[in-house]
Amino acid sequence: MTGTPGAATTGDGEAPERSPPCSPNYDLTCKVMLLGDSGVGKTCFLIQFKDGAFLSGTFIATVGIDFRNKVVTVDGARVKLQIWDTAGQERFRSVTHAYYRDAQALLLLYDITNKSSFDNIRAWLTEIHEYAQRDVVIMLLGNKADVSSERVIRSEDGETLAREYGVPFMETSAKTGMNVELAFLAIAKELKYRAGRQPDEPSFQIRDYVESQKKRPSCCSFV
Ligand SMILES: Nc1nc2c(ncn2[C@@H]2O[C@H](COP(=O)(O)OP(=O)(O)OP(=O)(O)O)[C@@H](O)[C@H]2O)c(=O)[nH]1
């Protein structure tokens, strides 16, 4: 993705809503951010979810921040996800920090074929705790699960890290689409549940939901 450094580009030609409220009136509008090192696949992940397509070929790093909207229906409610795709490169960090505070959910990606992207997850979580809302929903995603021959991070390592931080985890592929929709649906369900919780409604546990729904890569998860 390209854009103007320091400014939000409007990928759909739609004006981004500043501080969208999670209001039961619209059914619901929620702001989700994609975070993680440069090259882990954030833009591809978003395009796969939005358009069902995979951007292969030359890697063009995101500049600044970009967004797309997509409406999903969960449990009878229409949830508009406003999804912000951030630049993973260090030099854009101060731009993206400004967007954290309005986010209700963060999808934090690493690349299962890139050890440093996994090692940097702790630093990302530190940053999240510094800049994001305290009750922000966080999900850890090990992307590029289709590239089993180049895997350097075991699925178990992702699971262990996620458990340590109390966040849901799954491996994904922006190329094949594995678990991409599920990641956003789980977020939408959680935010819908938080926004419109009825006294008689059973509680929604996002980690249990993800565990019960996620697909695992067809090949072994060991290296
Ligand atoms: N095989 C495979 N390749 C992927 C996957 N996701 C992304 N890629 C490739 O990884 C490279 C980087 O993808 P991007 O989506 O641009 O990465 P990014 O995280 O948005 O990078 P920044 O914009 O710099 O933060 C591209 O060459 C993609 O084609 C995936 O799930 N599987």
The ligand as an SDF file (V2000), in Angstrom:
LIG
                    3D

 32 34  0  0  0  0  0  0  0  0999 V2000
    3.1160  -17.2120    1.1570 N   0  0  0  0  0  0  0  0  0  0  0  0
    2.5630  -16.1570    1.7480 C   0  0  0  0  0  0  0  0  0  0  0  0
    3.0330  -14.9190    1.4660 N   0  0  0  0  0  0  0  0  0  0  0  0
    2.4390  -13.8690    2.0850 C   0  0  0  0  0  0  0  0  0  0  0  0
    1.3580  -14.0200    2.9910 C   0  0  0  0  0  0  0  0  0  0  0  0
    0.9920  -12.8020    3.4190 N   0  0  0  0  0  0  0  0  0  0  0  0
    1.7910  -11.9200    2.8070 C   0  0  0  0  0  0  0  0  0  0  0  0
    2.6720  -12.5580    1.9960 N   0  0  0  0  0  0  0  0  0  0  0  0
    3.7370  -11.9370    1.2010 C   0  0  0  0  0  0  0  0  0  0  0  0
    4.5700  -11.2210    2.1070 O   0  0  0  0  0  0  0  0  0  0  0  0
    4.9940   -9.9790    1.5640 C   0  0  0  0  0  0  0  0  0  0  0  0
    4.6260   -8.8290    2.4940 C   0  0  0  0  0  0  0  0  0  0  0  0
    3.2100   -8.7260    2.5600 O   0  0  0  0  0  0  0  0  0  0  0  0
    2.4870   -7.3640    3.0140 P   0  0  0  0  0  0  0  0  0  0  0  0
    1.0550   -7.6820    3.2220 O   0  0  0  0  0  0  0  0  0  0  0  0
    2.7710   -6.2660    2.0540 O   0  0  0  0  0  0  0  0  0  0  0  0
    3.2390   -7.0640    4.3910 O   0  0  0  0  0  0  0  0  0  0  0  0
    2.9180   -5.9150    5.4750 P   0  0  0  0  0  0  0  0  0  0  0  0
    2.9220   -6.5470    6.8050 O   0  0  0  0  0  0  0  0  0  0  0  0
    1.6890   -5.1710    5.0840 O   0  0  0  0  0  0  0  0  0  0  0  0
    4.2030   -4.9840    5.3330 O   0  0  0  0  0  0  0  0  0  0  0  0
    4.3310   -3.3910    5.7130 P   0  0  0  0  0  0  0  0  0  0  0  0
    3.3380   -2.6840    4.8630 O   0  0  0  0  0  0  0  0  0  0  0  0
    5.7390   -2.9990    5.3800 O   0  0  0  0  0  0  0  0  0  0  0  0
    4.0660   -3.2550    7.1730 O   0  0  0  0  0  0  0  0  0  0  0  0
    4.3540   -9.8840    0.1770 C   0  0  0  0  0  0  0  0  0  0  0  0
    5.3250  -10.2970   -0.7970 O   0  0  0  0  0  0  0  0  0  0  0  0
    3.2180  -10.8900    0.2210 C   0  0  0  0  0  0  0  0  0  0  0  0
    2.9170  -11.4450   -1.0400 O   0  0  0  0  0  0  0  0  0  0  0  0
    0.9030  -15.3550    3.2720 C   0  0  0  0  0  0  0  0  0  0  0  0
   -0.0090  -15.6140    4.0680 O   0  0  0  0  0  0  0  0  0  0  0  0
    1.5490  -16.3810    2.6220 N   0  0  0  0  0  0  0  0  0  0  0  0
  1  2  1  0
  2  3  2  0
  2 32  1  0
  3  4  1  0
  4  5  2  0
  4  8  1  0
  5  6  1  0
  5 30  1  0
  6  7  2  0
  7  8  1  0
  8  9  1  0
  9 10  1  0
  9 28  1  0
 10 11  1  0
 11 12  1  0
 11 26  1  0
 12 13  1  0
 13 14  1  0
 14 15  2  0
 14 16  1  0
 14 17  1  0
 17 18  1  0
 18 19  2  0
 18 20  1  0
 18 21  1  0
 21 22  1  0
 22 23  2  0
 22 24  1  0
 22 25  1  0
 26 27  1  0
 26 28  1  0
 28 29  1  0
 30 31  2  0
 30 32  1  0
M  END
$$$$
